[in-house]
Amino acid sequence: MTPNLRFRFSPAKDGLVKVLGPLETEIMQVIWHDDCSTVKKVHKALAQQRDIAYTTVMTTMSRLAEKGVLNRQRDGLAYIYTPTLSESDFVTLVVQQVLDSLLTDYSDTAVEYMVDFLAKNNPQGFERLRQVVGKHNVA
């Protein structure tokens, strides 16, 4: 089952910060690297790079669980957090949700722009698109 993730898309930002906040992105990078973690472990990893409160990490990880990005399981007094998806699967799902939304609401504009963008900026991507369209025998 694919989780129904809730996020805002901010196209002006870079990388995963487009859909997760900067701290959320840092936390997810730690958890994706370890595959599971506690607030204590994540806080320790982040605190090596910057001054950050334990409660800030705890609140942010709770919010990531509420958004459906993390699973949370109680283990004694602590929670063990695991990602609902691998980083690769998360990126794929985000791209699918963004494109689904754009293609549903603005199909002609989105398709025309994508083709123009690939033709100008990514010839290999444009050729890949041509191959995919050709496989579908669209007339």
A tleap script that builds the chain and sets N, CA, C and O, in Angstrom:
source leaprc.protein.ff14SB
mol = sequence {
  NMET THR PRO ASN LEU ARG PHE ARG PHE SER
  PRO ALA LYS ASP GLY LEU VAL LYS VAL LEU
  GLY PRO LEU GLU THR GLU ILE MET GLN VAL
  ILE TRP HIE ASP ASP CYS SER THR VAL LYS
  LYS VAL HIE LYS ALA LEU ALA GLN GLN ARG
  ASP ILE ALA TYR THR THR VAL MET THR THR
  MET SER ARG LEU ALA GLU LYS GLY VAL LEU
  ASN ARG GLN ARG ASP GLY LEU ALA TYR ILE
  TYR THR PRO THR LEU SER GLU SER ASP PHE
  VAL THR LEU VAL VAL GLN GLN VAL LEU ASP
  SER LEU LEU THR ASP TYR SER ASP THR ALA
  VAL GLU TYR MET VAL ASP PHE LEU ALA LYS
  ASN ASN PRO GLN GLY PHE GLU ARG LEU ARG
  GLN VAL VAL GLY LYS HIE ASN VAL CALA
}
set mol.1.N position { 0.837 -1.180 0.000 }
set mol.1.CA position { 0.000 0.000 0.000 }
set mol.1.C position { 0.887 1.250 0.000 }
set mol.1.O position { 1.848 1.337 0.764 }
set mol.2.N position { 0.559 2.204 -0.853 }
set mol.2.CA position { 1.319 3.436 -0.940 }
set mol.2.C position { 0.774 4.427 0.077 }
set mol.2.O position { -0.428 4.693 0.093 }
set mol.3.N position { 1.635 4.975 0.922 }
set mol.3.CA position { 1.138 5.944 1.902 }
set mol.3.C position { 0.658 7.214 1.222 }
set mol.3.O position { 1.187 7.614 0.185 }
set mol.4.N position { -0.340 7.840 1.808 }
set mol.4.CA position { -0.837 9.113 1.303 }
set mol.4.C position { -0.110 10.214 2.069 }
set mol.4.O position { -0.548 10.641 3.137 }
set mol.5.N position { 0.990 10.659 1.512 }
set mol.5.CA position { 1.814 11.654 2.190 }
set mol.5.C position { 1.197 13.035 2.039 }
set mol.5.O position { 0.622 13.375 1.005 }
set mol.6.N position { 1.334 13.820 3.102 }
set mol.6.CA position { 0.859 15.198 3.069 }
set mol.6.C position { 2.076 16.109 3.091 }
set mol.6.O position { 2.901 16.042 4.002 }
set mol.7.N position { 2.177 16.957 2.083 }
set mol.7.CA position { 3.287 17.892 2.038 }
set mol.7.C position { 2.903 19.075 1.174 }
set mol.7.O position { 1.952 19.019 0.395 }
set mol.8.N position { 3.665 20.147 1.329 }
set mol.8.CA position { 3.540 21.316 0.466 }
set mol.8.C position { 4.707 21.306 -0.490 }
set mol.8.O position { 5.818 20.921 -0.126 }
set mol.9.N position { 4.456 21.731 -1.712 }
set mol.9.CA position { 5.505 21.774 -2.720 }
set mol.9.C position { 5.956 23.216 -2.892 }
set mol.9.O position { 5.154 24.089 -3.225 }
set mol.10.N position { 7.242 23.464 -2.664 }
set mol.10.CA position { 7.830 24.796 -2.797 }
set mol.10.C position { 8.871 24.750 -3.908 }
set mol.10.O position { 10.034 24.444 -3.642 }
set mol.11.N position { 8.483 25.048 -5.147 }
set mol.11.CA position { 9.389 24.869 -6.280 }
set mol.11.C position { 10.657 25.704 -6.226 }
set mol.11.O position { 11.644 25.337 -6.864 }
set mol.12.N position { 10.674 26.799 -5.500 }
set mol.12.CA position { 11.864 27.660 -5.453 }
set mol.12.C position { 12.981 27.074 -4.589 }
set mol.12.O position { 14.120 27.534 -4.664 }
set mol.13.N position { 12.675 26.080 -3.784 }
set mol.13.CA position { 13.687 25.488 -2.907 }
set mol.13.C position { 14.419 24.358 -3.624 }
set mol.13.O position { 14.008 23.934 -4.704 }
set mol.14.N position { 15.502 23.872 -3.023 }
set mol.14.CA position { 16.325 22.839 -3.641 }
set mol.14.C position { 16.073 21.466 -3.048 }
set mol.14.O position { 15.810 21.338 -1.852 }
set mol.15.N position { 16.155 20.443 -3.880 }
set mol.15.CA position { 16.111 19.058 -3.435 }
set mol.15.C position { 14.853 18.719 -2.641 }
set mol.15.O position { 13.760 19.203 -2.937 }
set mol.16.N position { 15.032 17.878 -1.628 }
set mol.16.CA position { 13.894 17.439 -0.818 }
set mol.16.C position { 13.286 18.560 0.008 }
set mol.16.O position { 12.173 18.422 0.514 }
set mol.17.N position { 14.007 19.674 0.150 }
set mol.17.CA position { 13.462 20.814 0.884 }
set mol.17.C position { 12.258 21.389 0.132 }
set mol.17.O position { 11.489 22.166 0.698 }
set mol.18.N position { 12.090 21.012 -1.139 }
set mol.18.CA position { 10.897 21.411 -1.893 }
set mol.18.C position { 9.626 20.876 -1.239 }
set mol.18.O position { 8.567 21.499 -1.319 }
set mol.19.N position { 9.740 19.710 -0.587 }
set mol.19.CA position { 8.552 19.078 0.001 }
set mol.19.C position { 8.647 18.863 1.506 }
set mol.19.O position { 7.629 18.694 2.176 }
set mol.20.N position { 9.844 18.867 2.030 }
set mol.20.CA position { 10.064 18.769 3.472 }
set mol.20.C position { 10.796 20.035 3.893 }
set mol.20.O position { 11.512 20.626 3.083 }
set mol.21.N position { 10.638 20.453 5.109 }
set mol.21.CA position { 11.409 21.592 5.590 }
set mol.21.C position { 12.875 21.225 5.693 }
set mol.21.O position { 13.224 20.049 5.592 }
set mol.22.N position { 13.745 22.213 5.891 }
set mol.22.CA position { 15.175 21.923 5.999 }
set mol.22.C position { 15.509 20.939 7.133 }
set mol.22.O position { 16.298 20.015 6.939 }
set mol.23.N position { 14.914 21.136 8.302 }
set mol.23.CA position { 15.180 20.231 9.418 }
set mol.23.C position { 14.575 18.850 9.147 }
set mol.23.O position { 15.197 17.831 9.447 }
set mol.24.N position { 13.372 18.816 8.584 }
set mol.24.CA position { 12.761 17.533 8.245 }
set mol.24.C position { 13.647 16.758 7.271 }
set mol.24.O position { 13.811 15.545 7.399 }
set mol.25.N position { 14.207 17.460 6.312 }
set mol.25.CA position { 15.094 16.817 5.344 }
set mol.25.C position { 16.331 16.252 6.034 }
set mol.25.O position { 16.730 15.120 5.759 }
set mol.26.N position { 16.939 17.026 6.925 }
set mol.26.CA position { 18.119 16.541 7.656 }
set mol.26.C position { 17.779 15.298 8.476 }
set mol.26.O position { 18.538 14.329 8.490 }
set mol.27.N position { 16.643 15.332 9.153 }
set mol.27.CA position { 16.216 14.193 9.973 }
set mol.27.C position { 16.004 12.964 9.101 }
set mol.27.O position { 16.447 11.867 9.441 }
set mol.28.N position { 15.324 13.153 7.974 }
set mol.28.CA position { 15.079 12.008 7.096 }
set mol.28.C position { 16.376 11.446 6.534 }
set mol.28.O position { 16.495 10.232 6.365 }
set mol.29.N position { 17.343 12.295 6.242 }
set mol.29.CA position { 18.631 11.800 5.748 }
set mol.29.C position { 19.285 10.883 6.787 }
set mol.29.O position { 19.848 9.845 6.439 }
set mol.30.N position { 19.206 11.271 8.055 }
set mol.30.CA position { 19.760 10.439 9.133 }
set mol.30.C position { 19.003 9.113 9.211 }
set mol.30.O position { 19.618 8.050 9.294 }
set mol.31.N position { 17.689 9.173 9.184 }
set mol.31.CA position { 16.885 7.958 9.340 }
set mol.31.C position { 17.020 7.054 8.121 }
set mol.31.O position { 17.111 5.836 8.271 }
set mol.32.N position { 17.035 7.624 6.913 }
set mol.32.CA position { 17.236 6.793 5.725 }
set mol.32.C position { 18.608 6.118 5.763 }
set mol.32.O position { 18.749 4.983 5.309 }
set mol.33.N position { 19.602 6.793 6.291 }
set mol.33.CA position { 20.942 6.207 6.382 }
set mol.33.C position { 20.957 5.027 7.352 }
set mol.33.O position { 21.588 4.005 7.084 }
set mol.34.N position { 20.251 5.174 8.491 }
set mol.34.CA position { 20.258 4.138 9.529 }
set mol.34.C position { 19.104 3.144 9.413 }
set mol.34.O position { 19.144 2.084 10.039 }
set mol.35.N position { 18.082 3.465 8.628 }
set mol.35.CA position { 16.878 2.663 8.412 }
set mol.35.C position { 15.894 2.708 9.584 }
set mol.35.O position { 14.711 2.423 9.397 }
set mol.36.N position { 16.343 3.050 10.754 }
set mol.36.CA position { 15.457 3.289 11.883 }
set mol.36.C position { 16.250 4.057 12.927 }
set mol.36.O position { 17.480 4.029 12.936 }
set mol.37.N position { 15.530 4.745 13.805 }
set mol.37.CA position { 16.252 5.521 14.795 }
set mol.37.C position { 15.322 5.990 15.892 }
set mol.37.O position { 14.103 5.841 15.812 }
set mol.38.N position { 15.925 6.557 16.910 }
set mol.38.CA position { 15.199 7.196 18.007 }
set mol.38.C position { 15.487 8.691 17.950 }
set mol.38.O position { 16.394 9.135 17.246 }
set mol.39.N position { 14.709 9.454 18.694 }
set mol.39.CA position { 14.958 10.896 18.766 }
set mol.39.C position { 16.373 11.135 19.301 }
set mol.39.O position { 17.094 12.002 18.808 }
set mol.40.N position { 16.753 10.367 20.298 }
set mol.40.CA position { 18.075 10.544 20.911 }
set mol.40.C position { 19.198 10.371 19.882 }
set mol.40.O position { 20.126 11.180 19.838 }
set mol.41.N position { 19.120 9.333 19.064 }
set mol.41.CA position { 20.158 9.082 18.062 }
set mol.41.C position { 20.177 10.164 16.985 }
set mol.41.O position { 21.244 10.607 16.561 }
set mol.42.N position { 18.995 10.586 16.547 }
set mol.42.CA position { 18.918 11.628 15.516 }
set mol.42.C position { 19.452 12.937 16.076 }
set mol.42.O position { 20.213 13.644 15.416 }
set mol.43.N position { 19.042 13.252 17.309 }
set mol.43.CA position { 19.531 14.486 17.937 }
set mol.43.C position { 21.051 14.466 18.035 }
set mol.43.O position { 21.703 15.469 17.744 }
set mol.44.N position { 21.616 13.342 18.440 }
set mol.44.CA position { 23.071 13.231 18.563 }
set mol.44.C position { 23.749 13.467 17.214 }
set mol.44.O position { 24.761 14.164 17.140 }
set mol.45.N position { 23.200 12.893 16.158 }
set mol.45.CA position { 23.787 13.070 14.822 }
set mol.45.C position { 23.702 14.526 14.370 }
set mol.45.O position { 24.668 15.062 13.826 }
set mol.46.N position { 22.559 15.168 14.589 }
set mol.46.CA position { 22.392 16.559 14.161 }
set mol.46.C position { 23.206 17.517 15.025 }
set mol.46.O position { 23.720 18.520 14.530 }
set mol.47.N position { 23.323 17.212 16.302 }
set mol.47.CA position { 24.048 18.092 17.230 }
set mol.47.C position { 25.547 18.150 16.911 }
set mol.47.O position { 26.229 19.083 17.334 }
set mol.48.N position { 26.054 17.181 16.185 }
set mol.48.CA position { 27.455 17.218 15.761 }
set mol.48.C position { 27.687 18.303 14.710 }
set mol.48.O position { 28.810 18.776 14.532 }
set mol.49.N position { 26.627 18.687 14.025 }
set mol.49.CA position { 26.740 19.666 12.944 }
set mol.49.C position { 26.259 21.058 13.338 }
set mol.49.O position { 26.677 22.059 12.756 }
set mol.50.N position { 25.365 21.110 14.348 }
set mol.50.CA position { 24.813 22.405 14.747 }
set mol.50.C position { 24.181 22.330 16.124 }
set mol.50.O position { 23.934 21.246 16.654 }
set mol.51.N position { 23.922 23.497 16.693 }
set mol.51.CA position { 23.274 23.574 17.992 }
set mol.51.C position { 21.769 23.409 17.780 }
set mol.51.O position { 21.136 24.234 17.121 }
set mol.52.N position { 21.200 22.342 18.340 }
set mol.52.CA position { 19.779 22.076 18.154 }
set mol.52.C position { 19.211 21.437 19.415 }
set mol.52.O position { 19.846 20.573 20.019 }
set mol.53.N position { 18.032 21.859 19.805 }
set mol.53.CA position { 17.394 21.344 21.018 }
set mol.53.C position { 16.806 19.951 20.774 }
set mol.53.O position { 16.270 19.661 19.704 }
set mol.54.N position { 16.920 19.118 21.775 }
set mol.54.CA position { 16.346 17.769 21.721 }
set mol.54.C position { 14.849 17.849 21.435 }
set mol.54.O position { 14.327 17.077 20.630 }
set mol.55.N position { 14.160 18.779 22.090 }
set mol.55.CA position { 12.698 18.889 21.916 }
set mol.55.C position { 12.330 19.316 20.493 }
set mol.55.O position { 11.259 18.960 20.000 }
set mol.56.N position { 13.200 20.070 19.836 }
set mol.56.CA position { 12.942 20.464 18.447 }
set mol.56.C position { 12.980 19.236 17.546 }
set mol.56.O position { 12.129 19.071 16.672 }
set mol.57.N position { 13.966 18.382 17.765 }
set mol.57.CA position { 14.069 17.142 16.991 }
set mol.57.C position { 12.861 16.252 17.271 }
set mol.57.O position { 12.273 15.691 16.347 }
set mol.58.N position { 12.492 16.124 18.546 }
set mol.58.CA position { 11.359 15.289 18.931 }
set mol.58.C position { 10.066 15.772 18.271 }
set mol.58.O position { 9.314 14.967 17.720 }
set mol.59.N position { 9.806 17.066 18.322 }
set mol.59.CA position { 8.593 17.629 17.727 }
set mol.59.C position { 8.581 17.415 16.220 }
set mol.59.O position { 7.556 17.046 15.647 }
set mol.60.N position { 9.707 17.645 15.588 }
set mol.60.CA position { 9.787 17.500 14.131 }
set mol.60.C position { 9.581 16.051 13.711 }
set mol.60.O position { 8.903 15.782 12.719 }
set mol.61.N position { 10.157 15.125 14.451 }
set mol.61.CA position { 9.959 13.709 14.125 }
set mol.61.C position { 8.505 13.294 14.343 }
set mol.61.O position { 7.973 12.493 13.574 }
set mol.62.N position { 7.865 13.819 15.362 }
set mol.62.CA position { 6.435 13.547 15.569 }
set mol.62.C position { 5.613 14.065 14.397 }
set mol.62.O position { 4.680 13.403 13.942 }
set mol.63.N position { 5.961 15.244 13.914 }
set mol.63.CA position { 5.240 15.820 12.764 }
set mol.63.C position { 5.469 14.994 11.500 }
set mol.63.O position { 4.553 14.823 10.696 }
set mol.64.N position { 6.670 14.489 11.324 }
set mol.64.CA position { 6.936 13.623 10.169 }
set mol.64.C position { 6.103 12.348 10.249 }
set mol.64.O position { 5.662 11.832 9.222 }
set mol.65.N position { 5.887 11.842 11.451 }
set mol.65.CA position { 5.022 10.668 11.625 }
set mol.65.C position { 3.573 11.032 11.295 }
set mol.65.O position { 2.872 10.256 10.645 }
set mol.66.N position { 3.126 12.202 11.737 }
set mol.66.CA position { 1.768 12.658 11.424 }
set mol.66.C position { 1.567 12.852 9.927 }
set mol.66.O position { 0.475 12.616 9.410 }
set mol.67.N position { 2.608 13.278 9.234 }
set mol.67.CA position { 2.534 13.485 7.782 }
set mol.67.C position { 2.589 12.169 7.001 }
set mol.67.O position { 2.343 12.154 5.796 }
set mol.68.N position { 2.910 11.073 7.677 }
set mol.68.CA position { 2.980 9.786 7.009 }
set mol.68.C position { 4.342 9.449 6.444 }
set mol.68.O position { 4.473 8.473 5.705 }
set mol.69.N position { 5.370 10.236 6.775 }
set mol.69.CA position { 6.721 9.996 6.268 }
set mol.69.C position { 7.455 8.993 7.154 }
set mol.69.O position { 8.298 8.235 6.675 }
set mol.70.N position { 7.132 8.991 8.442 }
set mol.70.CA position { 7.746 8.065 9.398 }
set mol.70.C position { 6.682 7.201 10.061 }
set mol.70.O position { 5.550 7.638 10.270 }
set mol.71.N position { 7.058 5.974 10.389 }
set mol.71.CA position { 6.269 5.124 11.276 }
set mol.71.C position { 6.864 5.285 12.666 }
set mol.71.O position { 8.069 5.485 12.817 }
set mol.72.N position { 6.014 5.197 13.676 }
set mol.72.CA position { 6.474 5.360 15.053 }
set mol.72.C position { 5.944 4.189 15.878 }
set mol.72.O position { 4.743 3.921 15.896 }
set mol.73.N position { 6.855 3.497 16.556 }
set mol.73.CA position { 6.493 2.341 17.397 }
set mol.73.C position { 7.110 2.530 18.773 }
set mol.73.O position { 8.311 2.773 18.890 }
set mol.74.N position { 6.295 2.420 19.814 }
set mol.74.CA position { 6.816 2.577 21.167 }
set mol.74.C position { 7.673 1.382 21.540 }
set mol.74.O position { 7.321 0.231 21.283 }
set mol.75.N position { 8.824 1.692 22.161 }
set mol.75.CA position { 9.739 0.670 22.666 }
set mol.75.C position { 10.154 1.111 24.063 }
set mol.75.O position { 11.116 1.863 24.220 }
set mol.76.N position { 9.433 0.646 25.073 }
set mol.76.CA position { 9.679 1.108 26.439 }
set mol.76.C position { 9.264 2.560 26.563 }
set mol.76.O position { 8.113 2.901 26.290 }
set mol.77.N position { 10.183 3.420 26.971 }
set mol.77.CA position { 9.877 4.841 27.131 }
set mol.77.C position { 10.111 5.644 25.856 }
set mol.77.O position { 9.692 6.797 25.760 }
set mol.78.N position { 10.772 5.043 24.891 }
set mol.78.CA position { 11.119 5.762 23.663 }
set mol.78.C position { 10.272 5.269 22.489 }
set mol.78.O position { 9.603 4.239 22.568 }
set mol.79.N position { 10.321 6.020 21.423 }
set mol.79.CA position { 9.728 5.598 20.160 }
set mol.79.C position { 10.861 5.223 19.209 }
set mol.79.O position { 11.918 5.853 19.194 }
set mol.80.N position { 10.615 4.191 18.424 }
set mol.80.CA position { 11.501 3.826 17.328 }
set mol.80.C position { 10.818 4.328 16.059 }
set mol.80.O position { 9.658 4.014 15.792 }
set mol.81.N position { 11.558 5.109 15.291 }
set mol.81.CA position { 11.030 5.673 14.053 }
set mol.81.C position { 11.653 4.950 12.866 }
set mol.81.O position { 12.863 4.731 12.822 }
set mol.82.N position { 10.812 4.585 11.908 }
set mol.82.CA position { 11.278 3.985 10.658 }
set mol.82.C position { 10.624 4.736 9.498 }
set mol.82.O position { 9.505 5.232 9.627 }
set mol.83.N position { 11.318 4.818 8.377 }
set mol.83.CA position { 10.715 5.503 7.228 }
set mol.83.C position { 9.595 4.663 6.636 }
set mol.83.O position { 9.692 3.437 6.596 }
set mol.84.N position { 8.538 5.311 6.178 }
set mol.84.CA position { 7.457 4.583 5.516 }
set mol.84.C position { 7.881 4.145 4.121 }
set mol.84.O position { 7.350 3.178 3.575 }
set mol.85.N position { 8.843 4.866 3.550 }
set mol.85.CA position { 9.367 4.559 2.223 }
set mol.85.C position { 10.873 4.788 2.218 }
set mol.85.O position { 11.391 5.574 3.011 }
set mol.86.N position { 11.570 4.102 1.324 }
set mol.86.CA position { 12.979 4.402 1.111 }
set mol.86.C position { 13.075 5.807 0.508 }
set mol.86.O position { 12.082 6.354 0.029 }
set mol.87.N position { 14.277 6.381 0.536 }
set mol.87.CA position { 14.442 7.713 -0.046 }
set mol.87.C position { 14.067 7.702 -1.528 }
set mol.87.O position { 13.400 8.619 -2.007 }
set mol.88.N position { 14.483 6.696 -2.234 }
set mol.88.CA position { 14.179 6.581 -3.660 }
set mol.88.C position { 12.669 6.477 -3.899 }
set mol.88.O position { 12.134 7.145 -4.784 }
set mol.89.N position { 11.991 5.649 -3.119 }
set mol.89.CA position { 10.536 5.502 -3.255 }
set mol.89.C position { 9.815 6.783 -2.860 }
set mol.89.O position { 8.798 7.131 -3.461 }
set mol.90.N position { 10.331 7.489 -1.854 }
set mol.90.CA position { 9.751 8.761 -1.441 }
set mol.90.C position { 9.829 9.773 -2.581 }
set mol.90.O position { 8.843 10.439 -2.900 }
set mol.91.N position { 11.010 9.883 -3.192 }
set mol.91.CA position { 11.188 10.819 -4.307 }
set mol.91.C position { 10.239 10.456 -5.449 }
set mol.91.O position { 9.605 11.334 -6.032 }
set mol.92.N position { 10.142 9.176 -5.766 }
set mol.92.CA position { 9.240 8.730 -6.832 }
set mol.92.C position { 7.798 9.116 -6.519 }
set mol.92.O position { 7.086 9.615 -7.391 }
set mol.93.N position { 7.368 8.892 -5.290 }
set mol.93.CA position { 5.996 9.221 -4.905 }
set mol.93.C position { 5.740 10.722 -4.986 }
set mol.93.O position { 4.684 11.145 -5.456 }
set mol.94.N position { 6.687 11.521 -4.537 }
set mol.94.CA position { 6.530 12.980 -4.601 }
set mol.94.C position { 6.402 13.428 -6.055 }
set mol.94.O position { 5.516 14.214 -6.390 }
set mol.95.N position { 7.279 12.930 -6.910 }
set mol.95.CA position { 7.220 13.299 -8.332 }
set mol.95.C position { 5.873 12.891 -8.916 }
set mol.95.O position { 5.252 13.665 -9.644 }
set mol.96.N position { 5.422 11.691 -8.605 }
set mol.96.CA position { 4.128 11.231 -9.119 }
set mol.96.C position { 2.988 12.129 -8.639 }
set mol.96.O position { 2.121 12.502 -9.430 }
set mol.97.N position { 2.981 12.477 -7.354 }
set mol.97.CA position { 1.904 13.306 -6.829 }
set mol.97.C position { 1.917 14.703 -7.444 }
set mol.97.O position { 0.862 15.249 -7.768 }
set mol.98.N position { 3.106 15.283 -7.605 }
set mol.98.CA position { 3.204 16.617 -8.200 }
set mol.98.C position { 2.747 16.570 -9.655 }
set mol.98.O position { 1.946 17.400 -10.084 }
set mol.99.N position { 3.255 15.603 -10.408 }
set mol.99.CA position { 2.868 15.512 -11.815 }
set mol.99.C position { 1.399 15.146 -11.981 }
set mol.99.O position { 0.733 15.685 -12.866 }
set mol.100.N position { 0.879 14.247 -11.157 }
set mol.100.CA position { -0.557 13.926 -11.211 }
set mol.100.C position { -1.388 15.190 -11.052 }
set mol.100.O position { -2.342 15.420 -11.795 }
set mol.101.N position { -1.012 16.004 -10.075 }
set mol.101.CA position { -1.758 17.237 -9.811 }
set mol.101.C position { -1.668 18.198 -10.991 }
set mol.101.O position { -2.685 18.732 -11.435 }
set mol.102.N position { -0.450 18.423 -11.504 }
set mol.102.CA position { -0.275 19.338 -12.632 }
set mol.102.C position { -0.975 18.837 -13.894 }
set mol.102.O position { -1.613 19.608 -14.611 }
set mol.103.N position { -0.847 17.536 -14.157 }
set mol.103.CA position { -1.455 16.987 -15.360 }
set mol.103.C position { -2.975 16.919 -15.264 }
set mol.103.O position { -3.664 16.986 -16.283 }
set mol.104.N position { -3.497 16.790 -14.065 }
set mol.104.CA position { -4.950 16.802 -13.877 }
set mol.104.C position { -5.513 18.210 -14.084 }
set mol.104.O position { -6.526 18.387 -14.761 }
set mol.105.N position { -4.856 19.197 -13.502 }
set mol.105.CA position { -5.382 20.566 -13.543 }
set mol.105.C position { -4.951 21.359 -14.775 }
set mol.105.O position { -5.697 22.215 -15.250 }
set mol.106.N position { -3.748 21.078 -15.297 }
set mol.106.CA position { -3.174 21.891 -16.379 }
set mol.106.C position { -2.500 21.006 -17.424 }
set mol.106.O position { -1.350 21.247 -17.791 }
set mol.107.N position { -3.186 20.014 -17.890 }
set mol.107.CA position { -2.593 18.987 -18.741 }
set mol.107.C position { -1.858 19.556 -19.951 }
set mol.107.O position { -0.678 19.261 -20.139 }
set mol.108.N position { -2.521 20.358 -20.770 }
set mol.108.CA position { -1.898 20.865 -21.997 }
set mol.108.C position { -0.646 21.675 -21.698 }
set mol.108.O position { 0.391 21.476 -22.331 }
set mol.109.N position { -0.737 22.582 -20.743 }
set mol.109.CA position { 0.399 23.427 -20.388 }
set mol.109.C position { 1.549 22.590 -19.827 }
set mol.109.O position { 2.707 22.792 -20.194 }
set mol.110.N position { 1.225 21.653 -18.941 }
set mol.110.CA position { 2.264 20.831 -18.313 }
set mol.110.C position { 2.988 19.967 -19.341 }
set mol.110.O position { 4.216 19.882 -19.323 }
set mol.111.N position { 2.248 19.332 -20.226 }
set mol.111.CA position { 2.864 18.464 -21.227 }
set mol.111.C position { 3.712 19.286 -22.187 }
set mol.111.O position { 4.853 18.922 -22.474 }
set mol.112.N position { 3.169 20.383 -22.683 }
set mol.112.CA position { 3.921 21.219 -23.624 }
set mol.112.C position { 5.210 21.743 -22.987 }
set mol.112.O position { 6.268 21.737 -23.616 }
set mol.113.N position { 5.111 22.189 -21.750 }
set mol.113.CA position { 6.305 22.692 -21.072 }
set mol.113.C position { 7.332 21.587 -20.869 }
set mol.113.O position { 8.524 21.804 -21.086 }
set mol.114.N position { 6.884 20.404 -20.456 }
set mol.114.CA position { 7.812 19.306 -20.206 }
set mol.114.C position { 8.561 18.943 -21.487 }
set mol.114.O position { 9.775 18.743 -21.462 }
set mol.115.N position { 7.846 18.859 -22.594 }
set mol.115.CA position { 8.490 18.522 -23.865 }
set mol.115.C position { 9.478 19.614 -24.260 }
set mol.115.O position { 10.609 19.313 -24.641 }
set mol.116.N position { 9.067 20.878 -24.175 }
set mol.116.CA position { 9.958 21.999 -24.518 }
set mol.116.C position { 11.188 22.018 -23.605 }
set mol.116.O position { 12.309 22.211 -24.076 }
set mol.117.N position { 10.978 21.818 -22.314 }
set mol.117.CA position { 12.081 21.825 -21.352 }
set mol.117.C position { 13.095 20.732 -21.689 }
set mol.117.O position { 14.298 20.986 -21.740 }
set mol.118.N position { 12.602 19.519 -21.916 }
set mol.118.CA position { 13.502 18.405 -22.215 }
set mol.118.C position { 14.231 18.635 -23.542 }
set mol.118.O position { 15.427 18.365 -23.642 }
set mol.119.N position { 13.530 19.125 -24.547 }
set mol.119.CA position { 14.161 19.367 -25.849 }
set mol.119.C position { 15.299 20.378 -25.722 }
set mol.119.O position { 16.334 20.222 -26.370 }
set mol.120.N position { 15.124 21.402 -24.905 }
set mol.120.CA position { 16.136 22.454 -24.765 }
set mol.120.C position { 17.235 22.097 -23.767 }
set mol.120.O position { 18.400 22.426 -23.990 }
set mol.121.N position { 16.881 21.432 -22.677 }
set mol.121.CA position { 17.806 21.271 -21.555 }
set mol.121.C position { 18.308 19.859 -21.301 }
set mol.121.O position { 19.301 19.678 -20.596 }
set mol.122.N position { 17.650 18.866 -21.855 }
set mol.122.CA position { 18.013 17.493 -21.536 }
set mol.122.C position { 17.723 16.597 -22.741 }
set mol.122.O position { 16.718 15.887 -22.749 }
set mol.123.N position { 18.593 16.620 -23.762 }
set mol.123.CA position { 18.345 15.821 -24.966 }
set mol.123.C position { 18.164 14.328 -24.685 }
set mol.123.O position { 17.371 13.662 -25.351 }
set mol.124.N position { 18.906 13.796 -23.690 }
set mol.124.CA position { 18.733 12.373 -23.349 }
set mol.124.C position { 17.348 12.127 -22.757 }
set mol.124.O position { 16.712 11.116 -23.057 }
set mol.125.N position { 16.885 13.043 -21.925 }
set mol.125.CA position { 15.539 12.923 -21.361 }
set mol.125.C position { 14.476 13.041 -22.436 }
set mol.125.O position { 13.468 12.335 -22.404 }
set mol.126.N position { 14.701 13.936 -23.388 }
set mol.126.CA position { 13.761 14.097 -24.499 }
set mol.126.C position { 13.686 12.819 -25.324 }
set mol.126.O position { 12.600 12.382 -25.705 }
set mol.127.N position { 14.844 12.220 -25.598 }
set mol.127.CA position { 14.861 10.970 -26.363 }
set mol.127.C position { 14.174 9.853 -25.580 }
set mol.127.O position { 13.454 9.037 -26.155 }
set mol.128.N position { 14.399 9.821 -24.281 }
set mol.128.CA position { 13.725 8.821 -23.422 }
set mol.128.C position { 12.209 8.997 -23.489 }
set mol.128.O position { 11.474 8.013 -23.570 }
set mol.129.N position { 11.738 10.245 -23.458 }
set mol.129.CA position { 10.305 10.527 -23.563 }
set mol.129.C position { 9.764 10.030 -24.902 }
set mol.129.O position { 8.687 9.437 -24.958 }
set mol.130.N position { 10.507 10.273 -25.973 }
set mol.130.CA position { 10.072 9.801 -27.300 }
set mol.130.C position { 9.943 8.278 -27.316 }
set mol.130.O position { 8.991 7.737 -27.878 }
set mol.131.N position { 10.910 7.589 -26.694 }
set mol.131.CA position { 10.866 6.122 -26.650 }
set mol.131.C position { 9.657 5.632 -25.864 }
set mol.131.O position { 8.975 4.697 -26.282 }
set mol.132.N position { 9.396 6.263 -24.728 }
set mol.132.CA position { 8.256 5.858 -23.892 }
set mol.132.C position { 6.945 6.082 -24.638 }
set mol.132.O position { 6.070 5.217 -24.635 }
set mol.133.N position { 6.810 7.237 -25.272 }
set mol.133.CA position { 5.588 7.521 -26.039 }
set mol.133.C position { 5.452 6.520 -27.173 }
set mol.133.O position { 4.351 6.040 -27.446 }
set mol.134.N position { 6.565 6.196 -27.843 }
set mol.134.CA position { 6.526 5.224 -28.934 }
set mol.134.C position { 6.071 3.857 -28.484 }
set mol.134.O position { 5.389 3.166 -29.241 }
set mol.135.N position { 6.419 3.442 -27.285 }
set mol.135.CA position { 5.990 2.136 -26.762 }
set mol.135.C position { 4.486 2.064 -26.559 }
set mol.135.O position { 3.898 0.983 -26.586 }
set mol.136.N position { 3.872 3.213 -26.357 }
set mol.136.CA position { 2.422 3.235 -26.098 }
set mol.136.C position { 1.598 3.314 -27.376 }
set mol.136.O position { 0.369 3.329 -27.312 }
set mol.137.N position { 2.242 3.365 -28.523 }
set mol.137.CA position { 1.549 3.398 -29.813 }
set mol.137.C position { 0.439 4.437 -29.847 }
set mol.137.O position { -0.664 4.172 -30.323 }
set mol.138.N position { 0.748 5.619 -29.337 }
set mol.138.CA position { -0.239 6.696 -29.316 }
set mol.138.C position { -0.318 7.292 -30.707 }
set mol.138.O position { 0.696 7.647 -31.308 }
set mol.139.N position { -1.531 7.395 -31.203 }
set mol.139.CA position { -1.705 7.952 -32.548 }
set mol.139.C position { -2.155 9.387 -32.508 }
set mol.139.O position { -2.348 10.003 -33.557 }
savepdb mol mol.pdb
quit
